[in-house]
Amino acid sequence: MLWKRGTVWQTRLMFNGTLHQRSLRTHDKGEARELESVFRSSLVKGEFGIIESRKAPTLEKFEARLLPHLKANTAERTYEFYKQNLSVLKRFVPLASCRLGSIDSALIENFIQWRLKEKVAAVTVNHSLRTLRRALHIAKQWRLIRDVPTINLLPGEHEREAIIDEPTLATMIKWTATLYPSSIMHHLLPFLVDTGLRITEACMLQRDHVTFDDGKPVDVRVVKGKSKYAKRTVPLTERAATALEACLKKSRSQWVFCGKGGKRHLTRHYPSEQFRLIRDAMNQDQDMVLHSTRHTFCTGLGNAGCDAFTIQKLAGHSSILISQRYVHSDQEAKQSAIRLLDTLNNKKAPVQVPSDKVKEI
């Protein structure tokens, strides 16, 4: 209801059992009615979860709440990645002091141009943009802001997509086994290529994570990984099972892949360094890294006609869009599908119409 105190209009509204009263700071009754309507709408917005972005914290203040959440919900390396890039975002004062709900495309573009003036690569800028995008999506999830602005990554980011073909893999295994017979690299390489495990997932693999059938390993379980989607079971090829058995014989602990002595699990750094040593010795493409084993696994599944959802389950991708990259819908596959449909159609028996049911024309 509207009422006057002196010459200024006031409003008093009862909403959800609570009395709300405020001055509308106007002498005009018509304007007071409009302001009261706006006030009532703001109460309803709050009731239905519509967020007032002006009340959101600044990016700098939001960090204190964001980092504990990331630390509890991401792997250690992922957390360090976000923490490092948040510090970069805060260095740009207009962005650090801006409320989350007011961050828009123009401000993001200003950050990009500021960062490029520091002579950093496109991939480095994109790391910060990915961090900002993650932070804003979490803020939206927590109902601190309404929407997340579109954040486009810079083009020209170099992606390592080298594939280890079978002849190259065979040569690498033979070279390693000959020069470093005590190393487990000639077992680890085929295992990674045939399972697609991330190197950290392989390093943390334990005996209890291996399923045996009649004494032979048949699959491995990833119980912890980069994200919640990393938890999965991966069946073993014959080659991967043989490599796994050889490493289990060398292990003197619960870990499958161990360092020298067989009592401690590998760290991700040793296999990565050894892979670079093998690659350089064989004069292979510099884009070929240990992670190429995982890329090779996913590419092989796609070439074999595997659908994106199955690739996602086997690789532990956090998004189906990542898996979709490996699905190859080429002309041969399309023609094969049509030939299959044609075969099914031809198998259908023709419908016989009784002669007494046929009408003469």
Residue frames relative to the residue before (quaternion, step in Angstrom):
aa qw qx qy qz dx dy dz
M 1.0000 0.0000 0.0000 0.0000 0.00 0.00 0.00
L 0.3756 -0.7071 0.5552 0.2251 3.52 -1.24 0.58
W 0.1103 0.7714 -0.6240 0.0573 3.53 -1.10 0.67
K 0.4272 -0.7200 0.5027 0.2153 3.54 -1.23 0.55
R 0.0879 -0.7253 0.6778 0.0829 3.48 -1.20 0.72
G 0.7833 -0.0484 -0.0398 0.6185 3.50 -0.17 1.32
T 0.7611 -0.3101 0.2445 0.5145 3.57 -0.61 -1.13
V 0.6337 0.5400 -0.3199 0.4523 3.62 1.28 -0.05
W 0.4112 -0.7238 0.5064 0.2248 3.55 -0.93 0.99
Q 0.1585 -0.7617 0.6257 0.0557 3.53 -1.14 0.87
T 0.1934 -0.7569 0.6048 0.1547 3.57 -1.31 0.34
R 0.0768 -0.7653 0.6382 0.0342 3.50 -1.17 0.70
L 0.0283 0.8145 -0.5737 0.0814 3.58 -0.55 1.25
M 0.2514 -0.7327 0.6128 0.1563 3.54 -1.10 0.79
F 0.0954 0.8011 -0.5815 0.1047 3.57 -0.62 1.11
N 0.8426 -0.0610 -0.0178 0.5347 3.58 -0.70 1.16
G 0.7331 -0.4540 0.2318 0.4502 3.54 0.96 0.93
T 0.6601 0.4694 -0.3105 0.4974 3.57 1.29 0.09
L 0.3459 -0.7349 0.5481 0.2000 3.56 -0.94 0.91
H 0.0911 -0.7847 0.6128 0.0201 3.58 -0.77 1.07
Q 0.0421 0.8035 -0.5886 0.0785 3.57 -0.70 1.10
R 0.1559 0.7881 -0.5823 0.1244 3.57 -0.92 0.90
S 0.5010 -0.6206 0.5082 0.3248 3.53 -1.29 0.38
L 0.3288 -0.7471 0.5462 0.1881 3.56 -0.99 0.85
R 0.3208 -0.8105 0.4488 0.1968 3.59 1.33 -0.02
T 0.6052 0.4975 -0.3931 0.4813 3.51 0.88 0.98
H 0.3829 -0.7133 0.5430 0.2230 3.55 -1.24 0.63
D 0.6395 0.5376 -0.3142 0.4509 3.58 1.29 -0.32
K 0.4326 -0.7283 0.4680 0.2519 3.59 -0.71 1.04
G 0.6307 0.5384 -0.3378 0.4453 3.60 1.01 -0.76
E 0.6651 0.4787 -0.2960 0.4908 3.57 0.97 -0.86
A 0.6070 0.5590 -0.3485 0.4446 3.58 1.09 -0.71
R 0.6317 0.5283 -0.3367 0.4566 3.61 0.99 -0.78
E 0.6588 0.5061 -0.3089 0.4631 3.60 0.97 -0.85
L 0.6672 0.4977 -0.3019 0.4646 3.57 0.95 -0.87
E 0.6260 0.5284 -0.3371 0.4640 3.57 1.06 -0.70
S 0.6249 0.5367 -0.3287 0.4621 3.58 1.06 -0.75
V 0.6415 0.5132 -0.3132 0.4765 3.59 1.03 -0.85
F 0.6451 0.5251 -0.3140 0.4577 3.58 0.98 -0.87
R 0.6497 0.5095 -0.3129 0.4695 3.57 0.98 -0.85
S 0.6383 0.5297 -0.3209 0.4571 3.60 1.01 -0.82
S 0.6441 0.5224 -0.3316 0.4497 3.58 0.99 -0.79
L 0.6292 0.5210 -0.3377 0.4675 3.58 1.08 -0.67
V 0.6524 0.5103 -0.3057 0.4695 3.58 1.00 -0.84
K 0.6226 0.5459 -0.3402 0.4457 3.58 0.99 -0.78
G 0.6586 0.5014 -0.3076 0.4693 3.52 0.98 -0.83
E 0.6222 0.5560 -0.3295 0.4418 3.58 1.08 -0.76
F 0.7732 0.3413 -0.1746 0.5051 3.59 0.96 -0.87
G 0.6227 -0.6172 0.3286 0.3512 3.56 1.16 0.51
I 0.4149 0.6831 -0.4994 0.3345 3.58 1.15 0.41
I 0.3176 -0.8132 0.4684 0.1357 3.52 -0.54 1.25
E 0.3060 -0.6994 0.6130 0.2034 3.51 -1.14 0.73
S 0.3098 -0.8104 0.4674 0.1696 3.58 -0.11 1.33
R 0.5630 0.6151 -0.3950 0.3855 3.59 1.14 -0.45
K 0.6691 0.4908 -0.2983 0.4716 3.58 1.20 -0.42
A 0.4658 0.6867 -0.4450 0.3368 3.60 1.26 -0.08
P 0.5304 -0.6324 0.4496 0.3415 3.62 -1.10 0.57
T 0.5699 -0.5441 0.4660 0.4025 3.54 -1.27 0.17
L 0.6607 -0.4996 0.3707 0.4202 3.56 -1.24 0.34
E 0.6401 0.5426 -0.3251 0.4361 3.57 1.01 -0.83
K 0.7014 0.4455 -0.2652 0.4891 3.59 0.93 -0.86
F 0.6147 0.5705 -0.3419 0.4240 3.56 1.11 -0.67
E 0.5460 0.6448 -0.3876 0.3687 3.58 1.15 -0.61
A 0.6367 0.5582 -0.3322 0.4154 3.60 0.97 -0.84
R 0.7058 0.4130 -0.2521 0.5175 3.58 1.14 -0.58
L 0.6510 0.5560 -0.3083 0.4148 3.56 1.07 -0.77
L 0.6757 0.5357 -0.3137 0.3976 3.59 0.80 -0.98
P 0.6524 0.4890 -0.3482 0.4627 3.67 0.85 -0.73
H 0.6246 0.5337 -0.3371 0.4597 3.58 1.07 -0.72
L 0.6763 0.4868 -0.2947 0.4678 3.59 0.90 -0.90
K 0.6432 0.5327 -0.3277 0.4417 3.57 0.98 -0.78
A 0.7011 0.4633 -0.2648 0.4730 3.57 1.06 -0.73
N 0.7879 0.3557 -0.1527 0.4789 3.59 1.14 -0.56
T 0.7287 0.3446 -0.2443 0.5390 3.60 1.22 0.10
A 0.6130 -0.5298 0.4277 0.4007 3.54 -1.31 0.30
E 0.6861 -0.5151 0.3221 0.4003 3.55 -1.22 0.50
R 0.6803 0.4854 -0.2953 0.4630 3.58 0.90 -0.91
T 0.6317 0.5223 -0.3270 0.4704 3.58 1.06 -0.73
Y 0.6350 0.5264 -0.3230 0.4641 3.57 1.00 -0.83
E 0.6622 0.5000 -0.3062 0.4665 3.60 0.92 -0.87
F 0.5986 0.5602 -0.3457 0.4564 3.56 1.12 -0.71
Y 0.6982 0.4609 -0.2699 0.4766 3.60 0.82 -0.99
K 0.6407 0.5339 -0.3263 0.4450 3.58 0.96 -0.84
Q 0.6677 0.5047 -0.2978 0.4591 3.56 0.92 -0.91
N 0.7201 0.4445 -0.2596 0.4653 3.58 0.89 -0.87
L 0.5632 0.5613 -0.3920 0.4626 3.58 1.18 -0.38
S 0.6331 0.5233 -0.3315 0.4642 3.58 1.04 -0.75
V 0.6231 0.5187 -0.3364 0.4792 3.60 1.11 -0.63
L 0.6485 0.5187 -0.3174 0.4579 3.59 0.92 -0.88
K 0.6754 0.5032 -0.2985 0.4489 3.60 0.98 -0.82
R 0.5689 0.6002 -0.3877 0.4073 3.58 1.16 -0.42
F 0.6451 0.4520 -0.3149 0.5295 3.58 1.21 -0.46
V 0.3599 -0.8078 0.4241 0.1952 3.55 0.02 1.36
P 0.6499 0.5148 -0.3577 0.4298 3.68 0.81 -0.78
L 0.6755 0.4715 -0.2933 0.4852 3.57 1.08 -0.67
A 0.6585 0.5263 -0.3111 0.4388 3.59 0.94 -0.88
S 0.7456 0.4048 -0.2124 0.4849 3.58 1.00 -0.82
C 0.5514 0.6170 -0.3909 0.4031 3.59 1.28 -0.03
R 0.4750 -0.6427 0.5147 0.3105 3.56 -1.07 0.75
L 0.6204 -0.5997 0.3581 0.3566 3.56 -0.99 0.86
G 0.6857 0.5023 -0.2862 0.4424 3.57 0.99 -0.82
S 0.6888 0.4647 -0.2759 0.4831 3.57 1.25 -0.29
I 0.4741 0.6519 -0.4566 0.3765 3.60 1.23 0.03
D 0.0214 0.8171 -0.5723 0.0658 3.56 -0.61 1.14
S 0.7515 -0.4068 0.2776 0.4389 3.55 -1.33 0.06
A 0.6324 0.5436 -0.3362 0.4376 3.58 1.03 -0.77
L 0.6683 0.4866 -0.3020 0.4748 3.59 0.93 -0.86
I 0.6364 0.5238 -0.3262 0.4629 3.58 1.02 -0.79
E 0.6408 0.5156 -0.3221 0.4688 3.58 1.01 -0.78
N 0.6220 0.5315 -0.3365 0.4662 3.59 1.05 -0.72
F 0.6307 0.5207 -0.3277 0.4729 3.58 1.04 -0.76
I 0.6406 0.5356 -0.3258 0.4433 3.57 0.93 -0.91
Q 0.6869 0.4794 -0.2875 0.4644 3.58 0.85 -0.98
W 0.6279 0.5291 -0.3311 0.4649 3.59 1.05 -0.74
R 0.6736 0.4931 -0.2921 0.4667 3.55 0.98 -0.87
L 0.6562 0.5193 -0.3225 0.4424 3.59 0.96 -0.79
K 0.6012 0.5606 -0.3578 0.4429 3.58 1.16 -0.57
E 0.6307 0.5209 -0.3314 0.4702 3.58 1.25 -0.32
K 0.4579 -0.7329 0.4039 0.3000 3.55 1.38 0.27
V 0.3868 0.6913 -0.5169 0.3245 3.57 0.86 0.94
A 0.5895 -0.5965 0.4210 0.3457 3.56 -1.23 0.50
A 0.6637 -0.5126 0.3700 0.3999 3.55 -1.26 0.44
V 0.6424 0.5323 -0.3345 0.4383 3.58 0.97 -0.80
T 0.6292 0.5338 -0.3362 0.4540 3.61 1.08 -0.68
V 0.6397 0.5016 -0.3185 0.4876 3.58 1.02 -0.80
N 0.6577 0.5252 -0.3103 0.4419 3.57 0.95 -0.87
H 0.5736 0.5706 -0.3838 0.4451 3.60 1.11 -0.57
S 0.6728 0.4828 -0.2933 0.4778 3.59 0.95 -0.87
L 0.6503 0.5193 -0.3173 0.4547 3.58 0.99 -0.81
R 0.6337 0.5157 -0.3313 0.4719 3.59 1.01 -0.73
T 0.6411 0.5213 -0.3194 0.4638 3.57 1.04 -0.78
L 0.6483 0.5078 -0.3122 0.4736 3.58 0.96 -0.86
R 0.6479 0.5214 -0.3190 0.4545 3.58 0.94 -0.84
R 0.6513 0.5049 -0.3164 0.4698 3.58 0.97 -0.83
A 0.6498 0.5267 -0.3156 0.4480 3.58 0.95 -0.87
L 0.6893 0.4817 -0.2862 0.4593 3.58 0.91 -0.90
H 0.6332 0.5178 -0.3380 0.4655 3.59 1.04 -0.67
I 0.6335 0.5053 -0.3322 0.4827 3.58 1.05 -0.68
A 0.6297 0.5309 -0.3284 0.4624 3.58 1.02 -0.78
K 0.6454 0.5017 -0.3169 0.4810 3.58 1.04 -0.75
Q 0.6324 0.5357 -0.3213 0.4581 3.56 1.02 -0.82
W 0.7090 0.4221 -0.2399 0.5115 3.56 1.11 -0.74
R 0.4616 -0.7234 0.4083 0.3113 3.59 1.31 0.25
L 0.3745 0.7100 -0.5048 0.3175 3.54 1.00 0.87
I 0.7766 0.1274 -0.0777 0.6121 3.58 1.22 -0.51
R 0.5593 -0.6234 0.4355 0.3299 3.56 -1.23 0.46
D 0.8272 0.0208 0.0741 0.5567 3.55 0.70 -1.16
V 0.3494 -0.6894 0.5911 0.2310 3.51 -1.36 0.34
P 0.4152 -0.7135 0.4956 0.2699 3.61 -0.69 0.98
T 0.5703 -0.5759 0.4540 0.3701 3.55 -1.20 0.49
I 0.0833 -0.7894 0.6081 0.0106 3.56 -0.81 1.06
N 0.1213 -0.8144 0.5668 0.0279 3.55 -0.31 1.29
L 0.3887 -0.7206 0.5282 0.2251 3.56 -0.87 0.98
L 0.5623 -0.6054 0.4455 0.3447 3.55 -1.18 0.58
P 0.4472 -0.6718 0.5099 0.2977 3.60 -1.02 0.71
G 0.6967 0.4996 -0.3340 0.3917 3.55 -1.29 0.15
E 0.4264 0.6911 -0.4810 0.3305 3.57 1.24 0.23
H 0.3694 -0.7564 0.5008 0.2015 3.55 -0.65 1.13
E 0.0985 -0.7974 0.5948 0.0248 3.56 -0.74 1.08
R 0.3302 -0.7372 0.5565 0.1945 3.53 -0.87 0.97
E 0.0699 0.8164 -0.5642 0.1016 3.56 -0.41 1.23
A 0.2411 0.7871 -0.5298 0.2043 3.57 1.08 0.68
I 0.2110 -0.7641 0.6015 0.0992 3.54 -1.10 0.81
I 0.3194 -0.7301 0.5726 0.1922 3.57 -1.00 0.83
D 0.2156 -0.7922 0.5553 0.1326 3.60 -0.29 1.19
E 0.7113 -0.4957 0.3020 0.3963 3.55 -1.26 0.40
P 0.6576 0.4927 -0.3445 0.4540 3.68 0.83 -0.77
T 0.6527 0.5048 -0.3166 0.4678 3.60 0.99 -0.82
L 0.6450 0.5213 -0.3201 0.4581 3.57 0.96 -0.88
A 0.6536 0.5181 -0.3138 0.4538 3.58 0.93 -0.89
T 0.6558 0.5070 -0.3056 0.4685 3.58 1.01 -0.84
M 0.6463 0.5205 -0.3160 0.4599 3.59 0.98 -0.85
I 0.6554 0.5089 -0.3123 0.4626 3.58 0.95 -0.88
K 0.6736 0.4968 -0.2964 0.4600 3.57 0.89 -0.94
W 0.6468 0.5261 -0.3157 0.4530 3.59 0.95 -0.89
T 0.6820 0.4897 -0.2825 0.4640 3.58 0.93 -0.94
A 0.6704 0.5078 -0.2999 0.4504 3.57 0.93 -0.92
T 0.6640 0.5082 -0.3028 0.4573 3.59 1.11 -0.69
L 0.7715 0.3703 -0.1925 0.4802 3.57 0.81 -1.00
Y 0.7889 0.1646 -0.0793 0.5868 3.59 1.11 -0.65
P 0.0595 -0.8580 0.5093 0.0298 3.61 0.56 1.11
S 0.6769 0.4927 -0.3052 0.4537 3.61 1.10 -0.56
S 0.5605 0.6055 -0.3863 0.4123 3.59 1.26 -0.26
I 0.3963 -0.7105 0.5236 0.2528 3.57 -1.15 0.57
M 0.3896 0.7521 -0.4665 0.2549 3.60 1.24 0.05
H 0.6721 0.4866 -0.3255 0.4534 3.61 0.97 -0.70
H 0.6355 0.4448 -0.3382 0.5328 3.59 1.31 0.00
L 0.6577 0.5380 -0.3103 0.4264 3.56 0.98 -0.86
L 0.6359 0.5629 -0.3432 0.4011 3.61 0.93 -0.84
P 0.7129 0.4159 -0.2965 0.4805 3.67 0.68 -0.89
F 0.5947 0.5631 -0.3705 0.4381 3.59 1.11 -0.61
L 0.6828 0.4827 -0.2893 0.4658 3.60 0.90 -0.93
V 0.6483 0.5228 -0.3222 0.4501 3.59 0.96 -0.81
D 0.7535 0.4078 -0.2097 0.4712 3.60 0.98 -0.83
T 0.7313 0.3764 -0.2480 0.5119 3.62 1.24 -0.12
G 0.3357 -0.7689 0.4855 0.2459 3.58 1.14 -0.54
L 0.3582 0.7374 -0.5054 0.2693 3.61 1.17 0.29
R 0.4780 -0.6026 0.5483 0.3283 3.53 -1.17 0.63
I 0.6249 -0.5784 0.3572 0.3838 3.56 -1.07 0.67
T 0.6425 0.5114 -0.3344 0.4624 3.62 0.99 -0.73
E 0.6252 0.5330 -0.3375 0.4595 3.60 1.04 -0.75
A 0.6573 0.4976 -0.3082 0.4748 3.58 1.01 -0.80
C 0.6512 0.5299 -0.3193 0.4396 3.58 0.94 -0.86
M 0.7386 0.4060 -0.2223 0.4902 3.59 1.04 -0.74
L 0.4165 0.7166 -0.4634 0.3134 3.59 1.26 0.17
Q 0.1430 -0.8013 0.5789 0.0486 3.58 -0.87 0.99
R 0.6818 -0.4827 0.3543 0.4203 3.55 -1.28 0.35
D 0.6531 0.5321 -0.3144 0.4376 3.58 1.01 -0.80
H 0.6499 0.5189 -0.3153 0.4572 3.58 1.23 -0.31
V 0.6187 0.5253 -0.3325 0.4804 3.57 1.32 0.02
T 0.2346 -0.7576 0.5947 0.1314 3.58 -0.93 0.94
F 0.1666 -0.7955 0.5797 0.0585 3.56 -0.86 1.04
D 0.0778 -0.7572 0.6468 0.0476 3.53 -1.20 0.65
D 0.8243 -0.0863 -0.0070 0.5595 3.53 -0.48 1.26
G 0.7339 -0.4449 0.2206 0.4635 3.55 1.02 0.89
K 0.6623 0.4795 -0.2983 0.4924 3.59 1.28 -0.10
P 0.4425 -0.6844 0.4977 0.2968 3.64 -0.91 0.82
V 0.1483 -0.8189 0.5523 0.0486 3.58 -0.84 0.98
D 0.8025 -0.0621 0.0160 0.5932 3.59 1.13 -0.45
V 0.2625 -0.7332 0.6024 0.1751 3.56 -1.34 0.29
R 0.2756 -0.7559 0.5757 0.1459 3.55 -1.17 0.68
V 0.2299 -0.7298 0.6286 0.1390 3.54 -0.95 0.93
V 0.1633 -0.8358 0.5217 0.0518 3.58 -0.43 1.22
K 0.7882 0.0834 -0.0535 0.6074 3.58 1.24 -0.30
G 0.1230 0.8166 -0.5531 0.1100 3.55 -0.91 0.88
K 0.8305 -0.2469 0.1796 0.4660 3.49 -1.32 -0.46
S 0.7850 -0.0136 0.0315 0.6186 3.58 1.07 -0.73
K 0.7115 -0.4386 0.3140 0.4503 3.57 -1.27 0.01
Y 0.6210 0.5533 -0.3386 0.4399 3.58 1.20 -0.49
A 0.5463 0.6396 -0.3948 0.3697 3.58 1.23 -0.30
K 0.5669 0.5873 -0.3933 0.4231 3.61 1.15 -0.45
R 0.2709 0.7625 -0.5302 0.2531 3.56 -0.53 1.17
T 0.3330 -0.6906 0.5958 0.2392 3.54 -1.37 0.14
V 0.1123 -0.8051 0.5820 0.0196 3.56 -0.81 1.05
P 0.3578 -0.7264 0.5436 0.2209 3.62 -0.63 1.07
L 0.3857 -0.7432 0.5087 0.2005 3.58 -1.12 0.68
T 0.4024 -0.6452 0.5886 0.2745 3.52 -1.14 0.71
E 0.6683 -0.4807 0.3622 0.4370 3.57 -1.25 0.21
R 0.6523 0.5158 -0.3154 0.4571 3.57 0.99 -0.82
A 0.6644 0.4941 -0.3067 0.4694 3.60 0.94 -0.86
A 0.6381 0.5255 -0.3279 0.4573 3.60 1.02 -0.77
T 0.6448 0.5163 -0.3184 0.4651 3.59 1.00 -0.82
A 0.6513 0.5085 -0.3080 0.4715 3.59 0.97 -0.87
L 0.6475 0.5258 -0.3147 0.4531 3.57 1.01 -0.84
E 0.6432 0.5268 -0.3175 0.4561 3.57 0.96 -0.86
A 0.6507 0.5222 -0.3182 0.4503 3.59 0.96 -0.86
C 0.6800 0.4786 -0.2911 0.4732 3.60 0.98 -0.80
L 0.6218 0.5383 -0.3436 0.4534 3.59 1.06 -0.68
K 0.6258 0.5383 -0.3368 0.4530 3.59 1.08 -0.66
K 0.6852 0.4733 -0.2776 0.4790 3.59 1.11 -0.69
S 0.6212 0.5742 -0.3399 0.4110 3.56 1.16 -0.58
R 0.1577 -0.7715 0.6113 0.0782 3.55 -1.07 0.85
S 0.6841 0.4064 -0.2718 0.5412 3.58 1.20 0.50
Q 0.7048 -0.4425 0.3293 0.4461 3.57 -1.28 -0.28
W 0.5936 0.5891 -0.3624 0.4114 3.58 1.26 -0.29
V 0.4700 -0.6775 0.4925 0.2784 3.56 -1.09 0.75
F 0.7892 0.1967 -0.0893 0.5749 3.57 0.80 -1.04
C 0.0234 -0.8383 0.5416 -0.0578 3.55 -0.35 1.28
G 0.5096 -0.6142 0.5083 0.3237 3.49 -1.34 0.36
K 0.7783 -0.3042 0.2414 0.4933 3.54 -1.26 -0.30
G 0.7468 0.3383 -0.2757 0.5018 3.56 -0.83 1.02
G 0.3458 -0.7977 0.4394 0.2258 3.57 1.24 -0.44
K 0.5939 0.6032 -0.3611 0.3912 3.59 1.20 0.25
R 0.7595 0.2940 -0.1745 0.5534 3.58 1.18 -0.48
H 0.5035 -0.6496 0.4707 0.3209 3.52 -1.09 0.70
L 0.6000 -0.5582 0.4323 0.3762 3.54 -1.24 0.46
T 0.2890 -0.6704 0.6353 0.2519 3.53 -1.28 0.36
R 0.6307 -0.5810 0.3557 0.3716 3.57 -1.11 0.59
H 0.5998 0.6075 -0.3644 0.3721 3.60 1.12 -0.51
Y 0.6457 0.5454 -0.3363 0.4153 3.60 0.92 -0.85
P 0.6934 0.4523 -0.3092 0.4680 3.67 0.71 -0.88
S 0.6307 0.5380 -0.3391 0.4449 3.59 1.03 -0.74
E 0.6665 0.4911 -0.2949 0.4771 3.56 0.95 -0.88
Q 0.6566 0.5099 -0.3088 0.4621 3.58 0.96 -0.85
F 0.6288 0.5324 -0.3384 0.4545 3.58 1.02 -0.76
R 0.6531 0.5040 -0.3197 0.4661 3.60 0.94 -0.85
L 0.6186 0.5444 -0.3345 0.4572 3.57 1.06 -0.76
I 0.6684 0.4879 -0.2897 0.4809 3.58 0.93 -0.93
R 0.6561 0.5274 -0.3104 0.4416 3.58 0.90 -0.95
D 0.6984 0.4680 -0.2798 0.4636 3.59 0.82 -0.97
A 0.6391 0.5309 -0.3306 0.4475 3.57 1.01 -0.76
M 0.7332 0.3929 -0.2167 0.5110 3.57 1.13 -0.66
N 0.4219 -0.7386 0.4363 0.2934 3.59 1.34 0.19
Q 0.2815 0.7632 -0.5254 0.2494 3.56 0.92 0.93
D 0.7071 -0.4504 0.3443 0.4225 3.56 -1.35 0.30
Q 0.4922 -0.6803 0.4625 0.2846 3.60 -0.91 0.93
D 0.5952 0.5666 -0.3674 0.4355 3.60 1.20 -0.37
M 0.5726 0.5798 -0.3795 0.4382 3.57 1.25 -0.25
V 0.0614 0.7819 -0.6127 0.0970 3.57 -0.63 1.20
L 0.7208 -0.4341 0.2926 0.4543 3.57 -1.25 0.12
H 0.6179 0.5530 -0.3409 0.4428 3.58 1.10 -0.68
S 0.5141 0.6442 -0.4136 0.3869 3.59 1.26 -0.30
T 0.5507 0.5955 -0.4032 0.4237 3.60 1.17 -0.42
R 0.6622 0.4897 -0.2985 0.4822 3.59 1.01 -0.80
H 0.6394 0.5138 -0.3198 0.4742 3.57 1.01 -0.82
T 0.6281 0.5335 -0.3246 0.4642 3.58 1.06 -0.76
F 0.6332 0.5401 -0.3187 0.4537 3.58 1.00 -0.87
C 0.7027 0.4628 -0.2708 0.4676 3.59 0.79 -1.01
T 0.6398 0.5180 -0.3245 0.4658 3.58 1.01 -0.80
G 0.6362 0.5306 -0.3239 0.4569 3.58 1.01 -0.79
L 0.6366 0.5155 -0.3287 0.4702 3.59 1.00 -0.77
G 0.6597 0.5102 -0.3073 0.4584 3.57 0.97 -0.87
N 0.6658 0.5030 -0.2981 0.4636 3.58 0.96 -0.86
A 0.6610 0.5009 -0.3001 0.4713 3.56 1.18 -0.59
G 0.5885 -0.6080 0.3535 0.3988 3.59 1.30 0.03
C 0.3750 0.7396 -0.4809 0.2847 3.56 1.23 0.31
D 0.4235 -0.7049 0.5052 0.2617 3.61 -0.97 0.80
A 0.6888 -0.5262 0.3242 0.3789 3.54 -1.26 0.51
F 0.6522 0.5261 -0.3336 0.4319 3.61 0.96 -0.78
T 0.6521 0.4969 -0.3198 0.4750 3.59 1.04 -0.73
I 0.6199 0.5309 -0.3366 0.4697 3.57 1.04 -0.78
Q 0.6395 0.5291 -0.3254 0.4531 3.58 0.97 -0.83
K 0.6702 0.4997 -0.3009 0.4589 3.59 0.93 -0.88
L 0.7075 0.4626 -0.2727 0.4595 3.59 0.92 -0.85
A 0.7394 0.4110 -0.2221 0.4848 3.58 1.02 -0.81
G 0.3796 -0.7407 0.4792 0.2785 3.60 1.18 -0.42
H 0.2428 0.7797 -0.5379 0.2093 3.58 1.06 0.72
S 0.4755 -0.6852 0.4776 0.2762 3.56 -1.05 0.75
S 0.7868 0.1849 -0.0981 0.5806 3.60 1.21 -0.42
I 0.5250 -0.6322 0.4741 0.3160 3.55 -1.08 0.75
L 0.5661 0.6078 -0.3836 0.4037 3.58 1.18 -0.49
I 0.6177 0.5292 -0.3452 0.4682 3.59 1.08 -0.67
S 0.6761 0.4928 -0.2887 0.4654 3.56 0.92 -0.93
Q 0.5999 0.5989 -0.3527 0.3961 3.57 1.07 -0.75
R 0.5709 0.6148 -0.3788 0.3906 3.60 1.12 -0.58
Y 0.7196 0.4672 -0.2452 0.4514 3.55 1.10 -0.71
V 0.5702 0.5828 -0.3889 0.4289 3.59 1.24 -0.13
H 0.1505 -0.8126 0.5615 0.0415 3.56 -0.61 1.17
S 0.0916 -0.7970 0.5968 0.0149 3.55 -0.43 1.25
D 0.0824 0.8309 -0.5433 0.0871 3.59 0.51 1.17
Q 0.7249 -0.4568 0.3006 0.4189 3.54 -1.34 0.23
E 0.6397 0.5414 -0.3319 0.4329 3.58 0.99 -0.83
A 0.6498 0.5109 -0.3143 0.4668 3.57 1.02 -0.82
K 0.6371 0.5244 -0.3251 0.4619 3.57 1.03 -0.79
Q 0.6682 0.4977 -0.3019 0.4633 3.57 0.92 -0.91
S 0.6264 0.5396 -0.3335 0.4530 3.56 1.07 -0.76
A 0.6484 0.5178 -0.3130 0.4620 3.57 1.01 -0.83
I 0.6618 0.4952 -0.3061 0.4723 3.59 0.97 -0.83
R 0.6293 0.5243 -0.3383 0.4633 3.60 1.03 -0.74
L 0.6315 0.5244 -0.3267 0.4685 3.57 1.06 -0.76
L 0.6446 0.5116 -0.3132 0.4740 3.58 0.98 -0.84
D 0.6426 0.5268 -0.3165 0.4575 3.57 0.99 -0.87
T 0.6405 0.5267 -0.3181 0.4595 3.58 1.02 -0.82
L 0.6550 0.5080 -0.3075 0.4672 3.57 0.98 -0.85
N 0.6483 0.5240 -0.3191 0.4509 3.57 0.99 -0.81
N 0.6790 0.5043 -0.2917 0.4469 3.57 0.99 -0.85
K 0.6201 0.5562 -0.3404 0.4362 3.56 1.19 -0.49
K 0.5720 0.5992 -0.3828 0.4088 3.57 1.21 -0.43
A 0.4250 -0.7081 0.5012 0.2583 3.58 -0.79 0.98
P 0.4918 -0.6579 0.4737 0.3177 3.61 -0.95 0.81
V 0.4880 -0.6595 0.4900 0.2946 3.56 -1.09 0.68
Q 0.2210 -0.7806 0.5748 0.1070 3.58 -0.73 1.10
V 0.2032 -0.7777 0.5865 0.0999 3.55 -0.74 1.08
P 0.4656 -0.6859 0.4751 0.2951 3.62 -0.68 1.02
S 0.5531 -0.6543 0.4073 0.3163 3.54 -0.96 0.92
D 0.6590 0.5199 -0.3248 0.4358 3.59 1.07 -0.64
K 0.6419 0.5138 -0.3177 0.4723 3.55 1.30 -0.23
V 0.5685 0.6035 -0.3847 0.4057 3.57 1.28 -0.22
K 0.2840 -0.7721 0.5467 0.1561 3.53 -0.73 1.03
E 0.4255 -0.6843 0.5268 0.2706 3.54 -1.01 0.75
I 0.3005 -0.7579 0.5553 0.1644 3.51 -0.96 0.90
